[in-house]
Amino acid sequence: MNKAPLDAPFFKDRPILLLLIGNGLLVFATVASVFVRLRSSDFKVPVQYVVNDGSVLQTSQWFTLYSIALFSVLSAIATVVLAQRLHRGERNYAQVVLIVYAIVSVFGLLATNALLGLVSRV
């Protein structure tokens, strides 16, 4: 007997696979952007700015910005695992999770490029 298209395995479901490829490209773009635009130097990077009881600017080393790429990869892995587990119960929930992650990844890529643009001017 033929399986219904809704019973397809996670990595053989075409819409899911397209979303996974799109999310993978967004993660690759974020990681590539961080590695290409971030150059080693001795400057300090602003990581937090607080204006409650006076102006406070906390800084850190430049290589801490590599954590953006690490977070991007780890969140992609967590999203794929979550979507895979949701796909077992309800396919539409997995699609929604991957679509939301794609939207968040686009904004993350824009924010990363804006941050690295500011850092490159320092």
N, C-alpha and C positions, 0 to 999 in steps of 0.2 A: 504494500500500500504506500501511497505517496504521503509524505508529511505535509501538513499545512504550512504555508509560508510563515505563519506566526510562531511555529514551533522550531524555527531555524536556530542553530547554535549561535552564540553571541558573535563570534568572529566570522560567521558566514551570512549574517544578516546585512543586506546591502546598505540600508540607511544608517545603521549603526556603524558599519565599516567606513562609510563616507564621513560621518561625524568624527570618528576616531582619526582618520587621515587628516581632516581639517584641523582638529585639535593638536595633532602631532606637528603639523606645519607651523601652527601658532607658537607652540612651545619651542620648536627649533628656531623660529625667528627671534624669540625673546632671548634664548641662550646665545645665539649668534650675535645679536645686538650687544649683549653685555660683553662678550669676549672680544668683539671687534672694536667697540668704542671705548672700552676701559683700558687705559694704558698705565703701566706701573710708573709711579712717581712718589715723591715724598710728601704730597699734600694731604691735608686732613679733610675729611668729608663730613659735612654737617649731617647729623642723623636725627637730631631732635631740637626743636626750638620752642621754648616755653616762655610765655609772657604773663605769668600770674603775679608774682611778687618781684617784678623786675625782669629784665631780658636775660635769658640764659640760653646759650648756644652750646650744645654738646657735640663734640666731634669724635671721629674714629678714623682708623686707617683706611686707605683707599680700597684695599682688597676685601673689605667687608661687603662691598657692593656685589661681589660674586655670589653672595647669599641669595640675591634676586634670581639668578639662574638656577641655583639649587632648589629654591622654593618652587619655581616654575615646574621643574622636572618632578619633584616629589608630589606636588598637587595634581599633576597630570596622572601620575601613577595611582594616586588615591582615588581620583575620579574614575579611572578605568575600572578599578577594582569594585568601586561602589556601583557603577553602571552594570558591570557584569553580574553582580549579585542581584540587583534590581531586575535585570533582564529575565532571570529565572522565574520571578513572580509575575511581573507586569512589564511588557516590552516598552510601553509608552513612557513609563517612569524613567527608564534608562535613557530614552531619547531626550527627555526633558533635562535630565542631569547633564548630558553631553552638550546640549544646546546652551544651557545656562553657563557651563564652563567655557564654551566658545566665546560667549559674550564677555564674560569676565576676563578671558585671556586677551581679547582685543583691547579692553581698557587697561589691562596690565602691561601690554606691549606699548601702548601710548604713554602711560605713566613712566615706564622704564626709559623710553626714549627721551621724554622730557627731563627726567632726573639726570640721565647721562649727558644730555645737552648742557645742563647747568654745571655739572661737574667738570666737563671738558673746558669750560670757560675759566675755571678757577686756576 
